[in-house]
């Protein structure tokens, strides 16, 4: 005599649960999620979507601290002192729109990933930002080669790694 229907259902449900857990474990690994973060930044730049780019910043990301030079120049011209994240979104949106006739291109290479004991991941990433035509001055000065980014999950169940901090970046504006 074979297994009862109930036993088969329990075995199938258990197998599916193990499969889902294994998939989530694989999907949530930094080796999968960190490249997806930079791919979303690339997509945001290609689609001139400042929101998509800014959404890759962790809630604990210090916009004013990481971009103090750029925000200080623009912030003085904006009435009402908006928060730094909103100001960054507006500034990036304006920059992307100014270049809509010759859009920016964004390419990246993740050189290394290192997991920290605290759940953060340090990624060394080389980034090039140019324009579709290739003309004009480079946007990044100096270029980002093996630039250090620290990424962390935004919540305990979230698989996505978002940028929490990075070495200084100087835009040639």
N, C-alpha and C positions, 0 to 999 in steps of 0.2 A: 504494500500500500504506500502511496506517495505522500508528500507533504500536504497538510491542510491548506485551504485557501488563505486562512488567516496567517499562517506561518510564511507563506510565499509573499503576502502583502508586507509583512514586517521586514522580511529579507530585502525586498525591492526598495522599500522606504529607507531602510538602513543603508543600502548601497547608494541610493540617490543622495542621501545626507553626506556620506563620505565623499562622494564625487563633488558635491557643491563645496564642501569644506576644502578639498584639495584644490579646486579651481580658485577659490577665494584666496587661499594661501599663495598660489602662484601669481594671481592677478595683482595682489597687493604688495608684491616684492618691489623694492626700489629699482631693481634692474628693469622692471616693466613700467613703473609709474613715472620715474624721473624723465625718461625720454618722452613720455606723453605730455608732461608739463611743458617742455621746450617745444614740442610739436604744436601745442595749443598757442604758445606765444608766436610761433611762426605763422600759424593760421590767422591769428589776430592781426598780425602785421600785413599779411597778404590780403585780408578782407577789410583792411582799414578799420578794425574794431578795437578801439582802445579799451573798451570794457573787457573783452576777452583776454587781452594782455594783462591788465590790472588784476583780473580775477585769479591769476596764477600766483599772486602774492598772498602769503599766509596772513591770517588775521593779526598776528603779532609782528608783522613786518613793519619796521620803522621807516615810513616813507620820507619824512622830513630829515631823519638822520642819514639815510643812504643817498639822498639827492639834495642835500642842503644847498649847494651852490646853485643848482638849476631852479629849485623852488623859491629860493630867496629872491632871485631876479624877477620871476613871474609873480610871486605872491604879493609884492609891493604894489603891483598894478591892478590887483583884483580887489574890489570893495567887499566888505563883509567878512573877510578872513575865513574862507571855506577851509574844511579840514584838508590835510595834506593828501589823503587818498583821492578825494574828489578833485582837488587841484591837479594832481598827477594825471588823472583820467582826462580832464579837460585839456591839459597841456599836450598830452600824447595824442588825443583826438585831433587837436588843431594841427599838430605837426604832421600827422598822417594825411589829413585833408589838404594841407599845403602841397603835398607831394603826390596828389592823385593823378596828375598828368604823367609823372615819372615815379611810380610807386616804389617804396622801399622793398628790398629783398632781405630776408633774414635766413642765414644758414648757420648751423651749429654742429659741433661734434663733441660728444661726451667722451672726454679723455680718460676719466676714472671716477669711480664711485666708492666711497668709504662709509660704512655704517658706524655710527657712534653708539655708545652704550645707552644713551638717553633716547634712542629712537630716531634721532636726526640723521640725515645723510649729507655728507659733504661730496659735492660733485665738482670736478675740474672740467670746465667747458670752454671750448674755443668757439667764438662767435664772430661772424662777419655780417655787417649791415651795410648795404649799398643801395643803389637804385637800379631799377630794371635796365635802364640804358647804360649803366656803368659810368655815367658822367657825374661830375660834381665831386666835391670834397668828401672824404670818408666821414661818416657820422660818429664813429668811435675813434678817439684819439687818446692814447695809443690803442691799437687793436686788442681785442680780448683773446689772449692765448693762455690756455690752461687757467682760466679765471675761476676763482673759488666761489661757489654758491653753497649755502646751507639750506637744506629743504627739510620740512617736517610735515607730518600729517596734520590736517586741520581738525580732526576729531578722532575719537577712539575707534569708530567703525569705518571711517573714511579710508578708502584705499589710496586716494590721490595724495601726492607729495607736492606741497606748495613752497615757494621760495620764502624763507624766513629772513635771510640776510645774504650779503655778498660783499666781496671786496669793492672798493670804490670804482665807479664807472664814470668816465669823463666823456661827455658828449661835446662834439665840436659843432656848436650851434652858432 
